[in-house]
């Protein structure tokens, strides 16, 4: 598996876990928990990817063949 795919999976897992924790911690009705979970998951996932790109660990560049 390529580095970018691996990072996307890790970012999704971390973001989802943190998002679920925050959503449940805040509480409320099912819709607000779901929306909070989704927003936090997106923010955390994007932060994981951004920090890896800034650190130079992963280059999100692909040629015409998708490699």
Residue pairs with C-beta under 8 A, 6 or more apart in sequence:
3 57
3 58
3 59
4 58
4 60
7 48
7 49
7 52
7 57
7 58
8 49
10 48
11 44
11 45
11 46
11 48
11 49
12 41
12 45
14 44
14 45
14 48
15 40
15 41
15 42
15 43
15 44
15 45
15 46
15 48
16 37
16 41
16 45
18 40
18 41
18 44
19 36
19 37
19 38
19 39
19 40
19 41
19 42
19 44
20 37
20 41
22 36
22 37
22 40
23 32
23 33
23 34
23 35
23 36
23 37
23 40
24 33
24 37
26 32
26 33
26 36
27 33
28 36
49 58
52 58
53 59
53 60
